Amino acid sequence: MNNIGLFLISCCLFLSPLSVAAQVTVQFKANAVVTGPKIVLADIAIIQPPDSETETLGQLQVATAPAPGKTKELSVVTVINTLRNHPEAADVDWQGSQSIVVERAGVRLTKERMQEMIATYLKENAAIFPSAEIRFSSIQTPDEMMLPAGTLTWKITPSRPGIVGSTSFTIALFIDGKPSGTSTVRGRLELVAEVLTAATTLHKGDVVTTENVVMQRQNIGGVSNPLFVRDDILGKQVARTVAAGTILKADHLVLPPVIKEGEMVKISARKGSMLLTTNGLAKNDGRVGETISVKNISSNKLIYCRVDGPGAVSVEF
């Protein structure tokens, strides 16, 4: 055979397509870390060669992941048996470790971190009480928590609206924006501030004046709706007896009546567009919006009227 013939045969052999594809090998690791709730083959093994087919093989689930922060051991024999019905796993050369220890990553939330969250929340809300010193002493904090891996955010809710009087704070936890549990920290809230205090014993019906109340720096952590502004309460009446030194609260005081018992009032009676008026005699004290009994001077009858303002009541018929 001449040189040209040998050259042509060599070219034909060189240009012939390969009929045998490279074999897929799966090299199992001895240890692996996952972040999600399931374990796929690519988490626990190195798969060669890298191509679309081996990528599909790598995404096959082989087991469920342990809880965040926990580990579990997988047997390679069990993993291979799990995949035997998948065509992607046919003719695979299995290599490497005979067992794999899989750890699931997570976010560890310690007691100290929870307490820091509460402290930060109180600091961020300190503007509500500009002249107050806020402290929270934890009495009962849950054990540390292990959350799924991801970005941790949280929302804190005090046990009482407005923070004052709260004995616990609930922390709603989110991982990547998804709810991931709650934790409640219980303790003692100290909120030291200048508040209105009874300078003397105040009896029911007493009118608040500058002489019988005083501003004092006190712990209002366990007090609901304390009062801070003197001018807002001057002229109001005491709803029930308050001992000297007591922090004044909103429910200690009421607006004074605008109508006194025995006072002459104007009664307005309305029906549709028709309005009638007459005089009456108040049989009770009355504040705006309250209903009192009034004696109609014209008819000498006792009727119930709504207090509209000083000397004015109304009734519908």
C-alpha positions in Angstrom: 0.0 0.0 0.0 1.4 3.3 -1.0 1.8 6.4 1.3 -1.4 8.0 0.0 -3.5 5.0 0.9 -2.1 4.9 4.5 -2.8 8.6 4.8 -6.4 8.2 3.8 -7.0 5.3 6.2 -5.5 7.4 9.0 -7.8 10.3 8.2 -10.9 8.0 8.3 -9.9 6.6 11.6 -9.3 10.0 13.1 -12.6 11.5 11.8 -14.8 8.5 12.9 -17.2 9.5 15.8 -16.5 8.0 19.2 -19.1 5.5 20.2 -18.2 5.2 23.8 -19.1 8.0 26.3 -17.0 8.8 29.3 -18.3 6.8 32.4 -19.9 8.8 35.3 -18.1 8.5 38.6 -19.6 9.4 42.0 -17.0 10.0 44.7 -18.8 10.0 48.2 -17.5 12.4 50.8 -16.9 11.4 54.5 -18.6 14.6 55.7 -21.0 17.1 54.2 -23.0 20.2 55.2 -26.5 21.1 54.0 -28.7 24.1 54.6 -32.1 23.0 53.4 -34.6 20.4 54.6 -33.5 17.7 52.1 -30.2 16.0 51.0 -29.4 15.6 47.3 -26.6 13.5 45.8 -24.5 16.6 44.9 -24.5 17.5 48.6 -22.6 14.4 49.6 -20.6 13.5 46.6 -18.3 14.8 43.8 -19.8 13.8 40.4 -17.7 13.6 37.2 -17.7 14.6 34.5 -19.6 17.9 35.0 -22.3 18.1 32.3 -26.1 18.4 32.1 -26.7 14.7 32.7 -24.6 14.6 35.9 -26.2 17.8 37.1 -29.6 16.1 36.9 -28.1 13.1 38.7 -26.8 15.4 41.4 -30.2 16.9 42.2 -31.8 13.6 43.0 -32.9 13.5 46.7 -31.3 10.8 48.8 -32.6 11.6 52.3 -34.2 14.2 54.5 -31.9 16.6 56.3 -31.5 16.6 60.1 -32.8 19.4 62.2 -30.8 22.7 62.1 -27.6 22.3 64.0 -27.9 18.5 64.1 -26.1 15.7 62.2 -27.1 12.3 60.7 -25.1 9.5 59.3 -25.9 8.0 55.9 -24.9 4.6 54.6 -23.6 4.6 51.0 -25.4 1.3 50.3 -28.7 2.8 51.4 -28.1 5.9 49.2 -27.3 3.7 46.2 -30.4 1.6 46.8 -32.5 4.8 47.0 -31.3 5.8 43.5 -31.4 2.4 41.8 -34.8 3.1 40.0 -33.5 6.3 38.5 -32.2 5.9 34.9 -29.6 8.7 35.6 -28.0 6.4 38.2 -27.4 3.5 35.8 -23.9 2.5 34.9 -22.4 4.8 37.6 -19.0 4.0 39.1 -19.6 4.4 42.9 -16.5 5.4 44.8 -15.3 7.0 48.1 -16.4 6.7 51.7 -18.8 4.0 52.8 -20.7 6.4 55.1 -21.3 10.1 55.2 -21.9 12.3 58.3 -24.3 15.1 57.2 -24.6 18.3 59.3 -27.4 20.8 58.7 -26.2 24.4 59.1 -28.4 26.8 61.1 -28.6 30.1 63.0 -27.9 29.7 66.7 -30.0 32.1 68.9 -28.6 32.2 72.4 -30.2 33.5 75.6 -27.8 36.4 75.5 -28.8 37.3 72.0 -32.5 37.3 72.9 -31.8 39.7 75.8 -29.8 41.9 73.5 -32.8 42.0 71.1 -35.0 43.3 74.0 -32.4 45.9 75.1 -32.1 47.2 71.5 -35.9 47.3 71.2 -36.2 49.4 74.3 -33.4 51.7 73.2 -35.1 52.2 69.8 -38.4 53.1 71.6 -36.8 55.4 74.2 -38.1 58.4 72.4 -41.6 57.6 73.7 -40.3 58.5 77.1 -37.7 61.2 76.4 -36.9 61.9 80.1 -37.1 58.3 81.3 -34.4 55.7 82.1 -35.5 52.3 80.8 -34.1 49.0 82.1 -35.3 45.4 81.7 -34.1 42.6 84.0 -34.7 39.2 82.5 -36.2 36.6 84.9 -37.0 33.8 82.5 -35.4 33.5 79.1 -36.0 30.4 76.9 -33.1 28.1 76.2 -31.1 28.8 73.0 -32.8 28.0 69.8 -31.4 26.6 66.5 -33.1 28.1 63.4 -32.7 27.2 59.8 -29.8 28.8 57.9 -30.5 32.2 56.3 -30.9 35.8 57.2 -32.5 36.3 60.7 -34.9 39.1 61.3 -37.4 39.6 64.2 -40.3 41.6 65.5 -40.8 42.3 69.2 -44.2 42.8 70.9 -44.5 44.0 74.5 -47.2 42.3 76.7 -48.8 45.7 77.2 -49.4 48.3 74.5 -47.1 51.2 74.8 -44.5 49.2 76.7 -45.3 50.6 80.2 -46.5 47.9 82.5 -45.2 45.0 80.3 -43.9 41.9 82.1 -42.8 40.1 79.0 -41.7 40.6 75.4 -42.5 38.2 72.6 -39.9 37.9 69.8 -41.4 36.7 66.4 -38.5 35.2 64.4 -38.1 35.1 60.6 -35.5 33.4 58.4 -35.3 35.0 54.9 -38.6 36.7 55.6 -40.5 33.5 56.5 -41.9 32.8 60.1 -39.5 30.5 62.0 -40.9 30.5 65.5 -41.4 32.7 68.6 -39.7 33.2 71.9 -41.0 35.0 75.0 -38.7 36.7 77.5 -40.2 37.4 80.9 -38.8 39.8 83.4 -39.1 43.1 85.3 -39.3 46.4 83.5 -38.0 49.5 85.2 -39.0 52.8 83.7 -37.8 55.6 85.9 -39.4 59.0 84.9 -40.9 62.2 86.2 -44.6 61.5 86.7 -47.5 63.2 88.5 -47.9 61.9 92.0 -50.5 62.6 94.7 -48.9 65.1 97.1 -51.7 64.4 99.7 -54.5 61.9 99.9 -57.0 62.7 97.2 -60.6 61.9 97.9 -63.3 61.1 95.4 -64.7 64.3 94.0 -61.6 66.4 94.9 -60.5 68.8 92.1 -56.9 68.5 91.1 -54.9 71.7 91.8 -51.2 72.6 91.7 -51.1 72.1 95.5 -52.3 68.5 95.7 -50.2 67.0 93.0 -46.4 67.0 92.5 -43.9 65.8 89.9 -41.7 63.0 91.2 -39.1 60.6 89.7 -40.5 57.1 90.1 -40.4 53.6 88.6 -43.4 53.3 86.4 -42.5 50.0 84.9 -45.5 48.3 86.4 -48.0 51.2 86.0 -50.5 51.4 83.2 -51.3 54.8 81.7 -49.3 57.1 84.1 -49.7 60.8 83.7 -46.8 63.1 82.8 -48.2 66.6 82.1 -49.6 68.6 85.0 -51.6 71.1 82.8 -53.6 68.2 81.3 -55.1 67.2 84.6 -55.6 70.5 86.5 -59.3 71.0 87.1 -60.3 67.4 86.7 -61.9 65.5 89.5 -60.7 62.4 91.4 -62.7 59.3 90.5 -61.7 57.4 93.7 -59.6 57.9 96.7 -55.9 58.0 96.0 -53.3 57.7 98.8 -50.5 60.3 99.1 -47.4 59.3 97.0 -49.4 57.3 94.5 -48.5 57.7 90.8 -51.6 59.2 89.1 -53.1 57.2 86.3 -55.7 58.1 83.6 -58.4 56.1 85.4 -57.9 58.0 88.6 -59.4 61.2 87.2 -62.6 62.2 85.4 -63.7 65.4 83.8 -65.8 67.6 86.2 -69.6 67.6 85.6 -70.8 70.5 83.4 -74.2 70.2 85.0 -74.8 70.1 88.7 -77.7 68.5 90.6 -80.4 71.1 91.2 -79.3 73.3 88.3 -81.8 74.7 85.8 -81.1 73.5 82.3 -82.5 74.0 78.8 -84.1 70.8 77.3 -84.0 70.4 73.6 -86.4 67.9 72.1 -85.9 67.0 68.4 -88.1 65.0 66.0 -87.0 65.2 62.4 -86.7 68.8 61.5 -88.9 70.0 64.4 -87.1 71.3 67.5 -88.9 72.1 70.8 -87.3 73.6 73.9 -88.3 73.9 77.5 -86.8 74.4 80.9 -85.9 71.6 83.3 -84.3 70.9 86.7 -81.3 68.5 86.8 -81.7 65.7 89.3 -78.1 64.5 88.9 -74.7 65.8 88.2 -73.8 65.2 84.5 -70.7 65.2 82.3 -70.8 65.7 78.5 -72.2 62.5 76.8 -73.8 61.1 80.0 -77.5 60.5 80.5 -79.1 62.2 83.6 -82.6 62.5 84.9 -84.2 65.9 84.4 -87.6 67.2 85.7 -89.6 69.0 83.0 -90.8 72.2 84.6 -93.8 72.5 82.2 -95.1 69.0 82.6 -93.6 68.2 86.0 -92.5 64.9 84.6 -89.1 63.2 85.0 -87.3 62.4 81.8 -83.9 61.1 80.8 -81.7 63.5 78.8 -78.3 63.4 77.3 -75.8 66.1 78.5 -74.7 68.3 75.6 -72.8 70.9 77.5 -73.0 73.4 80.4 -76.8 74.0 81.1 -77.9 72.1 78.0 -79.5 68.6 77.6 -81.4 66.9 74.8 -83.9 64.2 74.2 -85.3 62.6 71.1 -88.9 61.6 70.7 
